[in-house]
Amino acid sequence: MNTRFCITLLTAIFTLQVAAEDWTTWRGPNRDGLSAEKGLLKQWPVGGPRLVWKSTGIGVGFSSVSVSEGRIFTMGDGADGSAVHAINAKDGATLWKSVELGKPGGNYAGTRCTPTVDGNLVYALGQFGDFVCLQAKDGKEVWRKNLMKDFGGRYSGWNYTESPLVDGDKVVFTPGGNKGAIVALNKKTGDLIWQSKEFTDGAHYSSLIAVDFGGKRQYVQLTAQSVAGVNAVNGDLLWRAERRGQTAVITTPIFDKGIVYVTSGYGVGCNAFKVTPGSTFTTEEIYANKTMANHHGGVILKDGNVYGFSDSKGWTCQNLKTGELVWNNSGVGKGSIAYADGHFVIRSEGGKGTIALIEATPTAYVEKGRFDQPDRSRANSWPHPVIANGHLYIRDQDVLLCYDIKAK
């Protein structure tokens, strides 16, 4: 066979393959709901993509999944307590179950945290404040902390829900409270590096993000009292903007080129603040409106627009800089969102748990296929969809579904 022909053929084959990417933490590699994968289906067939496997036995809970090096990690309650589960990404077989983190249950029984994977270590938070570091290969416990006993934390009415952030040599999370809202530990030993003594808001339900801005690496967190940035080096408060939430503040914040954007439900809506660096950081509110009142399904920034479900308007596209509505549509109803390859996957929290593929465009709401989730539980389908290595993962309580979404 002609050598040039072989090279051309192989190049074509490799070009058609999906550019695979793991999903190692809450909302993906950068905690923003965005996957960089390409080569995915642009239109779903009737009935949805092909179901590759179904896994059961992961327990009661609302945790989503992380995917790393051929393994899937999630959490769930059993009869004796909450635990971390590792699953083979190839066939859905259980690889290991950890020892119990803490007691099961909670206000809405079950786990909430999505484990974070960092190389050979996994980090997870139980709903009652039990925090563990485990070996990824076998689930063996490396070290353990408790957010209340060790850091003076206190959870709100729906217990702890945060997914921990691993950044450099640190693992960071939010116990909340007067001793300091945010804590950074040595990720290998669990030793305390710092606690944010100047930032002492109570913990709510949002998860931290890490940003580089104004010459500072900083961690941004949203609470029921404010949105703030603390210095990643020492936990010092860099800036704080008062912003009152109601009942439950959940959605992960967005930070883009000096604009911090936050949204929550219960009639509050959304706010954007301009953060300006200098000898000290300052904040100025750009807008506050109810165009996006996102309860807990998450919002995604894509090409200058914010996408997500708004309690007042349905699935919504909003201009980040101006706060103006671009479009809205009822779609599949209230739910969660993830992005890959020019499209969003949106998932309904209620009813049949309908999942749809829509174009990621400010032009209009355009569906490219939908299907109703099989093996539907009676609980709200709150776990966010996950897109990794050409597959879509859907968690519903004790069931985890894996779909093939690669283009053929």
C-alpha positions in Angstrom: 0.0 0.0 0.0 1.2 3.5 -0.9 2.9 5.1 2.1 1.4 8.5 1.5 -2.1 6.9 1.2 -1.5 5.2 4.6 -0.5 8.4 6.3 -3.6 10.2 4.8 -5.9 7.4 5.9 -4.5 7.4 9.4 -4.7 11.1 9.7 -8.4 11.0 8.7 -9.1 8.3 11.2 -7.4 10.2 14.0 -9.2 13.5 13.0 -12.6 11.8 13.3 -11.8 10.5 16.8 -13.0 12.5 19.8 -10.5 14.8 21.5 -11.0 13.1 24.9 -10.9 15.0 28.1 -11.4 13.9 31.7 -13.9 15.6 34.1 -12.0 15.5 37.4 -14.1 17.8 39.6 -17.4 19.6 40.0 -18.5 21.2 36.7 -15.5 20.0 34.8 -11.7 20.7 34.4 -12.1 24.4 35.1 -15.3 24.2 37.3 -17.2 26.2 34.6 -19.4 23.5 33.0 -17.4 23.6 29.8 -15.8 20.6 28.1 -13.1 21.1 25.4 -14.1 17.9 23.6 -14.7 17.8 19.9 -16.1 15.2 17.5 -19.5 14.8 19.3 -22.9 14.3 17.9 -24.5 17.4 16.5 -27.9 15.8 16.3 -29.3 13.1 18.6 -31.2 10.2 17.1 -34.8 9.6 18.0 -34.8 8.1 21.5 -31.5 9.6 22.3 -27.8 8.5 22.1 -26.9 4.8 22.5 -26.9 3.6 26.1 -23.5 1.9 26.7 -24.1 0.6 30.2 -26.0 1.1 33.4 -24.4 0.8 36.9 -26.3 0.4 40.1 -25.3 0.1 43.8 -24.0 3.6 44.3 -26.5 4.5 47.0 -28.8 7.4 47.8 -27.7 10.8 46.8 -27.5 13.8 44.5 -23.8 13.8 43.8 -22.7 14.1 40.2 -19.6 12.2 38.9 -15.9 12.9 38.3 -14.0 11.0 35.6 -10.3 10.4 35.6 -8.0 7.9 33.9 -10.7 5.3 33.1 -12.4 5.6 36.4 -15.6 7.3 37.6 -16.0 8.6 41.1 -19.2 9.5 42.9 -20.9 9.3 46.4 -23.9 7.8 47.9 -25.6 6.8 51.2 -25.9 3.2 52.3 -27.6 1.9 55.4 -24.5 2.5 57.6 -23.3 5.8 56.1 -22.2 7.8 53.1 -19.3 6.5 51.0 -17.3 7.2 47.9 -17.7 4.8 45.0 -15.3 4.1 42.1 -16.6 2.6 38.9 -14.9 1.3 35.7 -15.6 3.7 32.9 -15.4 0.9 30.4 -18.3 -1.2 31.6 -19.8 0.3 34.7 -18.4 -2.3 37.1 -17.8 -1.4 40.7 -14.0 -1.1 41.4 -14.3 -0.2 45.1 -16.4 1.4 47.8 -14.7 3.5 50.6 -15.2 3.2 54.3 -18.1 5.3 55.5 -17.5 9.0 55.7 -20.2 9.7 58.2 -23.8 9.1 59.0 -26.4 8.9 56.1 -29.5 11.1 55.7 -29.9 14.8 55.8 -32.5 17.3 54.8 -33.2 15.6 51.5 -31.5 12.3 52.3 -28.3 11.5 50.5 -24.9 12.9 49.5 -24.4 16.2 47.6 -20.7 16.5 47.0 -19.0 15.6 43.7 -15.6 14.0 44.5 -12.5 15.8 43.3 -9.7 13.7 41.7 -6.1 14.9 41.7 -3.7 12.3 40.4 -3.7 9.4 42.8 -5.9 11.1 45.4 -9.6 11.7 45.7 -11.3 14.2 48.0 -14.9 14.1 49.2 -17.2 15.8 51.7 -20.1 14.2 53.4 -23.3 16.1 54.0 -22.6 16.4 57.8 -19.1 17.8 57.4 -16.9 14.6 57.3 -14.1 15.3 54.8 -11.8 12.5 53.5 -8.8 12.1 51.3 -8.6 8.7 49.6 -6.3 6.7 47.4 -7.8 6.7 43.9 -6.6 3.1 43.1 -8.3 1.4 46.0 -10.2 3.8 48.2 -7.9 3.5 51.1 -8.2 6.5 53.5 -5.2 8.8 53.6 -6.5 11.4 56.1 -9.7 12.8 57.5 -11.1 16.0 58.9 -14.5 17.3 60.2 -15.5 20.8 59.1 -17.3 21.5 62.4 -14.9 19.9 64.9 -11.7 21.0 63.3 -12.6 24.4 61.8 -15.6 25.7 63.7 -17.8 25.3 60.7 -21.6 25.1 60.7 -23.8 23.9 57.9 -27.1 25.5 56.8 -30.5 23.8 56.6 -29.7 21.5 53.7 -26.4 20.4 55.1 -23.0 20.7 53.4 -23.1 20.4 49.6 -19.8 21.8 48.4 -17.4 20.0 46.1 -13.8 20.6 47.2 -11.3 22.6 45.1 -7.7 21.2 44.6 -5.3 24.0 43.6 -1.5 23.4 43.5 -0.5 21.9 46.8 -3.8 22.8 48.5 -7.3 21.5 48.9 -9.8 24.2 49.6 -13.4 24.2 50.9 -15.9 26.3 53.0 -16.7 25.3 56.5 -18.2 28.8 57.1 -18.3 30.6 60.4 -16.4 33.0 62.8 -13.1 31.1 62.7 -12.9 31.8 59.0 -15.3 30.8 56.1 -12.7 29.2 53.9 -10.0 26.7 54.8 -6.9 25.6 52.8 -5.2 22.4 53.7 -2.1 20.6 52.5 -3.6 18.2 50.0 -1.3 15.3 50.9 -1.3 15.5 54.7 -4.4 17.5 55.6 -2.4 20.0 57.6 -3.9 23.4 57.9 -2.2 26.1 55.7 -4.6 28.9 56.4 -8.2 29.8 57.4 -9.7 33.1 56.1 -10.0 35.1 59.4 -11.2 38.2 57.6 -13.9 36.5 55.6 -16.3 34.8 58.1 -19.6 34.4 56.3 -21.7 31.4 57.0 -21.5 28.5 54.6 -24.3 28.1 52.1 -24.2 25.7 49.1 -22.0 27.1 46.4 -18.6 25.7 45.4 -15.4 27.7 45.2 -13.6 28.7 42.0 -10.0 29.8 41.5 -9.0 32.8 39.3 -5.9 34.8 38.5 -6.7 38.5 38.5 -4.9 41.7 39.4 -1.6 39.9 40.0 -3.2 37.6 42.6 -4.3 34.0 42.6 -7.6 34.1 44.5 -10.5 31.9 45.5 -14.0 33.3 44.8 -17.0 32.2 46.9 -20.7 33.1 47.1 -22.6 33.0 50.3 -26.0 34.2 51.5 -24.4 37.4 52.6 -21.8 38.3 49.9 -19.5 37.3 47.1 -15.8 37.6 47.9 -12.3 36.9 46.8 -9.5 35.7 49.2 -5.8 35.5 48.5 -4.8 31.9 47.6 -1.5 32.3 49.3 -2.6 33.2 52.8 -6.4 33.5 52.9 -6.4 37.3 53.3 -9.6 39.0 52.1 -8.9 40.8 48.8 -12.4 42.1 48.1 -16.0 41.5 49.2 -19.3 42.7 47.7 -22.4 42.5 49.8 -25.2 40.6 48.1 -28.1 39.2 50.0 -29.4 35.8 49.1 -32.6 34.1 50.2 -33.2 30.6 51.7 -30.6 28.8 49.6 -27.7 30.2 47.6 -26.3 27.4 45.5 -25.1 28.4 42.0 -21.3 28.5 41.4 -20.1 32.0 40.5 -18.6 33.2 37.2 -15.5 35.4 37.0 -14.5 36.9 33.6 -12.0 39.7 33.0 -12.8 41.5 36.3 -16.6 40.8 36.2 -17.9 38.5 38.9 -21.4 37.2 38.2 -23.7 35.5 40.7 -27.3 34.3 40.6 -29.7 32.6 43.0 -33.3 31.7 43.3 -36.2 32.5 45.7 -36.9 35.7 43.9 -33.4 37.2 44.1 -32.1 37.0 40.5 -28.6 37.9 39.4 -25.9 40.5 40.0 -22.7 41.5 38.2 -19.9 43.4 39.9 -16.8 45.0 38.5 -13.7 44.1 40.5 -10.8 46.6 40.1 -7.3 45.8 41.3 -4.9 48.4 42.8 -3.2 48.9 46.1 -6.5 47.5 47.4 -9.2 45.8 45.3 -12.6 47.6 44.9 -16.0 46.4 43.7 -18.8 48.2 41.9 -22.2 46.8 41.0 -22.8 46.8 37.3 -26.4 45.5 37.4 -28.9 43.6 39.5 -32.0 42.1 37.9 -34.2 39.0 37.7 -33.4 38.0 34.2 -31.5 35.0 35.5 -32.8 33.6 38.8 -31.0 30.2 38.8 -31.9 28.0 41.7 -29.3 25.2 41.5 -28.9 23.8 37.9 -25.9 26.0 37.2 -25.1 28.7 34.6 -22.4 28.6 31.9 -20.6 31.6 30.3 -20.0 31.0 26.6 -18.8 33.8 24.2 -20.0 36.6 26.3 -23.4 35.2 27.2 -24.7 33.4 30.3 -26.9 30.3 29.8 -29.0 28.5 32.3 -32.5 28.0 33.7 -34.1 31.0 35.2 -37.0 30.4 37.7 -38.9 33.4 36.2 -38.2 32.8 32.5 -37.2 29.3 31.6 -34.0 28.4 29.7 -32.4 31.8 29.3 -29.5 33.4 27.4 -28.3 36.6 29.0 -25.6 39.1 28.0 -23.0 39.1 30.7 -21.8 42.7 30.4 -25.3 44.4 30.2 -27.5 41.9 32.0 -30.0 42.1 29.1 -32.2 39.1 28.1 -31.1 37.6 24.7 -33.7 34.8 24.5 -35.7 32.5 26.7 -37.6 29.2 26.2 -39.4 26.7 28.4 -37.4 23.8 26.9 -37.4 20.7 29.0 -38.3 22.6 32.1 -36.2 23.5 35.2 -32.9 21.7 35.4 -29.1 21.6 35.0 -26.7 22.2 32.1 -23.3 21.2 30.7 -21.4 22.2 27.5 -19.3 20.5 24.8 -18.6 20.9 21.1 -20.9 23.8 20.3 -23.9 22.4 22.2 -25.4 22.3 25.7 -26.8 19.2 27.3 -29.8 20.2 29.5 -31.5 18.0 32.0 -35.0 18.4 33.6 -35.1 17.9 37.3 -38.6 16.6 37.4 -41.1 14.5 35.6 -39.5 12.1 33.2 -36.1 13.6 33.6 -36.0 14.7 30.0 -32.5 15.4 28.5 -32.0 17.5 25.5 -29.2 18.7 23.2 -29.4 22.4 22.2 -27.2 24.7 20.2 -25.0 27.0 22.2 -26.0 30.1 20.3 -27.4 33.6 21.2 -29.6 33.4 18.1 -32.4 31.3 19.6 -33.2 28.2 21.6 -32.6 25.3 19.0 -33.1 21.7 20.1 -31.1 19.0 18.3 -32.7 16.0 20.0 -34.2 14.9 23.3 -35.1 11.7 25.2 -36.7 10.7 28.5 -34.4 9.2 31.1 -34.9 5.5 31.6 -34.8 3.9 35.1 -36.2 7.2 36.5 -36.4 7.5 40.3 -39.1 9.3 42.2 -36.6 11.9 43.4 -35.6 15.2 41.7 -32.9 14.5 39.2 -30.6 17.2 40.5 -27.1 15.7 39.6 -25.7 17.7 36.8 -24.9 16.0 33.5 -21.2 15.2 32.9 -19.5 15.0 29.4 -16.2 13.1 29.3 -14.2 11.1 26.8 -17.1 11.0 24.3 -19.6 9.9 26.8 -22.5 11.5 28.7 -23.1 10.5 32.3 -26.5 10.8 34.0 -26.8 10.0 37.7 -30.3 9.4 39.3 -30.0 8.2 42.9 -28.7 4.6 42.8 -28.4 4.5 39.0 -25.7 5.8 36.8 -26.2 5.8 33.0 -23.5 6.1 30.4 -24.3 7.2 26.8 -22.1 7.2 23.7 -22.3 10.7 22.2 -19.3 10.4 19.8 -20.0 11.3 16.1 -19.6 8.3 13.8 
